[in-house]
Amino acid sequence: MVESSKRPQSQILIFTDLDGTLLDDKTYGFKPARPALKLIHSLKIPLILVSSKTRAEIEFFRKRLSLDSPFIAENGGGIFFPDRFKLPKDCLYEKVNGYNGIFIGKPIKEVFERIRKLKENFLFKGFSEMPVREIAAVTGLTLEQAILASKREFDEPIVLKNPLNDREIFCKKACDLGLDCVYGGRFIHLFLGGNKGRAVEIVLNIYRQLRGPIFSIGLGDSPNDISMLRVVDKAVLMRDRDDTYIKGLVHPDLTRAEGNGPETWNREILDILADFSP
């Protein structure tokens, strides 16, 4: 339940993961979420996509979802504001293909330099080493979407090839090399400096400067969503691919949703927004 003191004066922001959350984990569809999406549009609530997906992939879904709000790509590596979005004067950003970009992740080439050292001890394969057809096969994406998924700027998804390799041991070694290592729904993600939670905090601070008090809602299902869910006012944790809840999230206002994907997302959003009705 949302505290009544936050309802009248706060701008609502919704931050959401995509796969297994707003999108069906297998079909990548979102049809069951349309009632909540319609309400969000009618209330003019910014819906901010926060994903391990690339900028190109998120652009594809932003068009389908009719969104014009900022978004966060590749596990927080880049924050992209449409260029018509007037950022605060003291905000440092770079112009990139119609966006004002704030980059907290290091470029992918720096990630590759450290990944090469991991190859000495582990057998794995990253998206950068896969033909587009292989990316499509391991993700269930169409060839068109797999091309978009290959356009990495900050983050390299990898698949461990040796079944004896423990992902926790792998991530510990990656961290020893200075890499950030998190588990997504399907892959281990390697990057430098990016962080969903840090990126969300930057977006929240910008909106607070421009709009005043903010009430933030976050929805996710994977370990790489924990940092995002920790920094929002209301956190919704969905079940993961194994129909269990990820561990490690502590939050004062946490809902553990029964299920995952767009149907569950729709139900949870409608329930939360009902608290803001007059």
C-alpha positions in Angstrom: 0.0 0.0 0.0 1.3 3.4 -1.0 1.5 6.0 1.8 -1.3 8.5 1.3 1.1 11.4 1.9 2.9 10.6 -1.3 -0.2 10.5 -3.6 -1.2 14.0 -4.4 2.1 15.9 -4.7 4.4 13.3 -6.2 5.2 12.7 -9.9 5.1 8.9 -10.5 8.0 7.2 -12.4 7.9 3.6 -13.4 11.1 1.7 -14.0 10.8 -1.8 -15.5 12.9 -4.7 -16.7 11.8 -6.2 -20.0 12.4 -10.0 -20.4 10.2 -12.0 -17.9 8.8 -8.8 -16.5 7.0 -6.5 -19.0 7.7 -9.0 -21.8 6.9 -12.7 -22.0 10.2 -14.5 -21.5 9.6 -16.8 -24.5 7.5 -14.8 -27.0 8.7 -11.3 -26.1 5.1 -10.2 -26.4 3.3 -7.8 -24.0 -0.4 -8.0 -25.1 -1.7 -8.9 -21.6 -0.1 -5.7 -20.2 -2.1 -3.4 -22.5 -4.7 -2.3 -19.8 -2.0 -1.1 -17.5 -0.1 0.5 -20.4 -3.2 2.4 -21.5 -3.6 3.7 -17.9 0.0 4.7 -17.7 -0.3 6.7 -21.0 -3.6 8.3 -19.8 -2.0 9.5 -16.6 1.1 10.6 -18.5 3.4 8.6 -16.3 7.0 8.1 -17.6 7.6 4.4 -18.2 11.4 4.0 -18.2 12.7 0.7 -19.6 15.7 -0.6 -17.7 17.3 -3.6 -19.4 20.4 -5.6 -20.3 19.2 -5.2 -23.9 21.0 -2.9 -26.3 19.9 0.6 -27.3 18.9 -0.7 -30.7 16.7 -3.4 -29.1 15.1 -1.0 -26.7 14.3 1.4 -29.5 12.4 -1.4 -31.2 10.2 -2.0 -28.1 9.8 1.7 -27.4 8.2 2.1 -30.8 5.9 -0.8 -30.2 5.0 0.5 -26.7 4.5 4.1 -28.0 7.0 5.5 -25.4 8.9 8.7 -25.6 10.5 8.6 -22.1 14.2 8.1 -21.3 15.5 4.5 -21.1 18.5 2.7 -19.6 20.4 0.2 -21.7 22.9 -2.7 -21.2 22.6 -3.0 -17.4 23.0 0.7 -16.7 25.9 1.3 -19.1 24.0 4.1 -20.9 21.1 6.4 -20.1 19.4 7.8 -23.1 17.1 10.9 -23.0 15.3 12.0 -26.2 17.1 15.1 -27.4 13.9 17.2 -26.9 14.0 16.3 -23.2 15.4 19.4 -21.5 18.1 18.2 -19.1 19.2 20.4 -16.2 21.9 22.9 -17.2 24.6 21.3 -15.0 24.0 17.9 -16.4 26.9 16.5 -18.5 25.8 14.4 -21.5 26.8 13.5 -25.1 24.8 13.8 -28.3 24.2 10.5 -29.9 21.8 9.7 -32.7 18.9 11.8 -31.5 19.5 11.3 -27.8 21.3 13.0 -25.0 23.3 10.2 -23.5 24.8 9.8 -20.0 27.3 7.0 -20.0 28.4 5.3 -16.7 29.6 2.1 -18.3 33.0 1.9 -20.1 33.0 1.2 -23.8 32.7 -2.4 -24.9 36.3 -2.5 -26.2 37.6 -2.0 -22.7 35.4 -4.9 -21.5 36.8 -7.1 -24.2 40.4 -6.4 -23.1 39.6 -7.9 -19.6 37.5 -10.7 -21.0 40.5 -12.0 -22.9 42.2 -12.7 -19.5 39.2 -14.8 -18.4 39.7 -17.0 -21.4 42.8 -18.4 -19.8 40.8 -20.2 -17.1 37.2 -20.6 -18.5 35.5 -21.9 -21.6 32.7 -19.5 -22.6 31.3 -17.7 -25.6 30.1 -14.2 -25.8 27.6 -12.5 -28.2 30.5 -10.8 -29.9 31.8 -14.3 -31.0 28.4 -15.6 -32.2 27.0 -15.2 -35.7 23.6 -13.6 -35.7 21.9 -17.0 -36.3 23.5 -18.4 -33.2 22.4 -15.4 -31.1 18.9 -16.0 -32.5 19.1 -19.7 -31.5 20.3 -19.1 -27.9 17.8 -16.3 -27.2 14.7 -17.3 -29.2 14.9 -13.9 -31.0 14.1 -13.4 -34.7 17.1 -12.8 -37.0 16.1 -9.1 -37.1 16.0 -8.8 -33.4 19.2 -10.8 -33.0 21.0 -8.2 -35.2 19.8 -5.5 -32.8 21.0 -7.7 -29.8 24.5 -7.9 -31.4 25.0 -4.1 -31.3 26.6 -4.0 -27.9 28.1 -0.8 -26.6 28.8 -1.6 -22.9 27.9 -5.1 -21.9 28.9 -8.6 -23.2 26.4 -11.5 -22.5 28.2 -14.8 -22.3 27.4 -18.5 -22.0 29.6 -20.8 -20.0 30.4 -23.8 -22.3 32.0 -26.1 -19.6 29.2 -27.5 -17.4 31.8 -27.9 -14.6 32.3 -24.1 -14.4 30.4 -22.6 -11.5 29.0 -19.2 -12.4 29.8 -17.9 -8.9 33.4 -18.9 -9.2 33.4 -17.4 -12.7 32.0 -14.1 -11.5 34.5 -13.9 -8.6 37.4 -14.3 -11.1 35.8 -11.7 -13.4 35.5 -9.3 -10.4 39.1 -9.9 -9.6 39.9 -8.6 -13.1 37.9 -5.5 -12.4 34.8 -6.6 -14.4 31.2 -6.3 -13.2 29.5 -9.6 -13.4 25.8 -10.2 -13.0 23.3 -12.9 -13.9 20.4 -12.0 -16.2 17.5 -14.3 -17.1 19.5 -16.4 -19.5 23.1 -15.2 -19.6 26.0 -13.9 -17.4 26.7 -10.3 -18.2 30.2 -8.7 -18.1 30.7 -5.0 -18.2 32.7 -2.2 -16.6 31.1 0.5 -14.4 27.5 0.1 -15.4 24.8 -0.4 -12.8 21.0 -0.4 -13.1 20.6 1.1 -9.6 23.1 3.9 -10.2 21.5 4.7 -13.6 18.0 4.8 -12.0 19.3 7.1 -9.2 20.7 9.5 -11.9 17.3 9.5 -13.7 15.5 10.1 -10.4 17.7 13.0 -9.5 17.2 14.6 -12.9 13.4 14.3 -12.6 13.5 15.7 -9.0 15.3 18.7 -10.2 12.8 19.2 -13.0 9.5 18.1 -11.5 9.9 18.1 -7.7 8.9 15.1 -5.4 8.9 11.7 -7.1 7.3 8.4 -6.2 9.2 5.7 -8.0 8.0 2.1 -8.8 10.4 -0.6 -10.0 9.6 -4.1 -11.4 12.1 -6.9 -12.1 12.8 -10.6 -11.8 16.6 -11.3 -12.1 19.7 -10.7 -10.0 20.7 -7.9 -12.3 17.5 -6.1 -11.2 18.4 -6.0 -7.5 20.3 -2.7 -7.6 17.4 -1.1 -9.4 14.8 -2.4 -7.0 16.7 -1.2 -4.0 16.6 2.4 -5.0 12.9 2.8 -5.8 10.1 3.7 -3.4 8.0 0.6 -4.3 9.6 -2.6 -5.5 7.9 -5.4 -7.3 9.8 -8.7 -7.5 8.5 -11.3 -10.0 9.3 -15.0 -10.1 12.2 -15.9 -12.3 12.5 -18.4 -15.1 12.7 -21.2 -12.5 9.4 -20.0 -10.9 11.3 -18.9 -7.8 12.3 -15.5 -6.3 15.9 -14.3 -6.5 17.6 -13.9 -3.2 19.4 -10.9 -1.7 16.8 -8.2 -2.1 15.8 -6.3 1.1 13.3 -3.4 0.7 10.9 -1.6 3.1 8.0 -1.7 0.5 8.4 -5.0 -1.4 5.7 -7.0 -3.2 6.6 -10.5 -4.3 4.3 -11.0 -7.3 2.7 -14.3 -8.0 4.0 -15.1 -11.4 6.0 -13.2 -14.1 5.6 -11.7 -17.5 3.1 -9.2 -18.9 0.0 -10.6 -17.2 1.5 -10.3 -13.8 3.1 -7.0 -14.7 -0.4 -5.7 -15.7 -2.0 -6.8 -12.5 0.7 -5.3 -10.2 0.7 -2.0 -12.0 -3.1 -1.6 -11.9 -3.1 -2.5 -8.2 -0.4 0.0 -7.3 -1.9 2.8 -9.4 -5.3 2.3 -7.8 -3.8 3.8 -4.7 -3.2 7.1 -6.6 -6.8 7.4 -7.8 -8.7 10.4 -6.5 
